[in-house]
Amino acid sequence: MTPIKTVGIAGTGLIGAGWAARLLIRGFDVVAYDVQPAAEARLKAAIDVAWPSMQRLLGKTGPRGKLTFTTDLKEMATRADFVHEAAPEREDLKIKLFRDIDAVARPEVIISSSSSGFLPSRLQSECRHPERVIIGHPFNPVYLLPLVETVPGDKTSKEVLDRAGVYFEAIGMHVLRLKREIDGYICDRLQEALWREALHILDKDIGTTGDIDDSIVYSAGMRWAFMGSFLTYHVAGGPGGMRHFISQFDPTLELPWTDLKFPKWNEALERRLIEGCEAQAGGRSVAEIEARRNDVLVDMMKLFKQHKVGAGLVLAREEEKQRSACKRWNKDIDVSKPLRLWDGEVFTSWLDYNGHMTDAAYLIAFGDGLDAFFRFIGDDEAYRATGNTFFTAETHLNYYKELKAGEPFRIETQVVGGDEKRMHLFHRMYHGRSGELVAVNEIMQLHVNQKRGKVTPMGASLYEALSAVWAAHQKLEKPIELGHVMQVKR
Ligand SMILES: NC(=O)c1ccc[n+]([C@@H]2O[C@H](COP(=O)([O-])OP(=O)(O)OC[C@H]3O[C@@H](n4cnc5c(N)ncnc54)[C@H](O)[C@@H]3O)[C@@H](O)[C@H]2O)c1
């Protein structure tokens, strides 16, 4: 089986562009096909919008994949190792598109529809190789939200679903595999139920669109984001959990608490809906709201990562994969010079009111450099799982030059002291292009066993690596900033 390197996309609107951005930042090449030549410029603009948020979410990334745009379906389908269909939500159009892609693509290439609710059995109905057709339903913005629902049709093979799952995980997604097909899949059915009920409330003029949204934003939505519906109600049942919840709230199922059929469309409803949303936007353009949404989503996912819940788990998994690819010490590696273990780039969220990187962001960047050194000597997730870790005892920073958004930098680590319980490190941050020294950071790390709650000797293999680097770095010149308190003269 050819490994997936080049991914084809059919339809490069909102969703197709989202797939393209998610793939390119992870180094996959993309061949994007659309019937409209003008779609190319829109695709590139959409990727530019997505890029800063993805970078802020993922931190350091490898080389960007190559993007090719074409209006030739054959070119896309013959080059692709995997295809995402993201054309308009029309069943006849999608069935024909699947037939045409299937006629050209290599038989093992999976063709995955982004459809919001069509049955895959229908989409594969005219294919010669229906077993490779699946639904891979993403959520907007595809480049940030990690969920993908995979749905088999009658003729889809299990092996194809397995392979698709591995691919989706490799591009930073959480795979929700439906046991069998159903219109609207899981998430859109739930969203549709809420949408219909919201329209009923609006139709009955109980509250504005803003009121109805507030009922989610200030309460249920906050819980849904990391506990969903069932776990939320399990907690709502008190110590007895869901068992008690059922006995307490079961009678409500008989109460007229929902009107789930779609309300009859009428002019007043349409006016309330449109005017209500425009009032909520408060003069902000969709692009402005979208930018704010992205900022908040990125921060939510980072916060969720800290708490090890929901979408944060996917982010943590991806970061761990990236970190485990960091360089590791062995006897053959030349450590005679300061070690270049971390290359980064300045994110827009790191800027202060002068448009430069904030003081706190320097600590984050040096923290990434420190983390790379930890990995280098063998302090990884497995090591920390044993209760062993390093604590920062003291840190000093000197700032020499400003860095602006998007500018690259590299961090070099010099060991300036160490024994079995301590590491005394000195980091230099250089501008990634000009090579100018931007800032330096001196830091003292103590090895701690958290189970025993005290400073302890580090593991033998870590100490061997640290000692090897320290032995080599003793021959280097001592940094002039070492041990200084305040260098800037009054
Ligand atoms: N918008 C969402 O929030 C969302 C979320 C999840 C899934 N989806 C699904 O993703 C799919 C795409 O939705 P979208 O919002 O990106 O639509 P869109 O209208 O933004 O983009 C569709 C693109 O497909 C192109 N196109 C039209 N006919 C085509 C054809 N025959 N072959 C190839 N390309 C063709 C159009 O030129 C356009 O660029 C739909 O199936 C939709 O239901 C949408």
The ligand as an ORCA input file, in Angstrom:
! r2SCAN-3c Opt
* xyz 0 1
  N     -19.971     24.535      5.723
  C     -19.902     23.737      6.763
  O     -19.926     24.162      7.929
  C     -19.749     22.251      6.556
  C     -19.327     21.451      7.638
  C     -19.100     20.092      7.427
  C     -19.343     19.540      6.175
  N     -19.780     20.345      5.131
  C     -19.984     19.722      3.826
  O     -18.806     19.958      3.040
  C     -19.171     20.026      1.655
  C     -18.675     21.335      1.070
  O     -19.279     22.408      1.757
  P     -18.690     23.890      1.697
  O     -19.343     24.635      2.818
  O     -17.220     23.865      1.593
  O     -19.289     24.419      0.296
  P     -18.757     25.621     -0.611
  O     -19.940     26.071     -1.388
  O     -18.020     26.614      0.222
  O     -17.701     24.940     -1.590
  C     -18.036     24.030     -2.576
  C     -16.965     24.090     -3.667
  O     -17.203     23.028     -4.572
  C     -16.999     23.505     -5.894
  N     -17.747     22.646     -6.807
  C     -18.991     22.789     -7.315
  N     -19.277     21.742     -8.114
  C     -18.211     20.927     -8.095
  C     -17.897     19.698     -8.718
  N     -18.766     19.088     -9.496
  N     -16.683     19.166     -8.504
  C     -15.782     19.762     -7.705
  N     -16.013     20.933     -7.089
  C     -17.229     21.507     -7.282
  C     -17.470     24.940     -5.854
  O     -16.890     25.685     -6.930
  C     -16.966     25.386     -4.476
  O     -15.654     25.908     -4.548
  C     -20.678     19.865      1.618
  O     -20.992     18.527      1.385
  C     -21.115     20.273      3.017
  O     -22.352     19.718      3.408
  C     -19.956     21.677      5.300
*
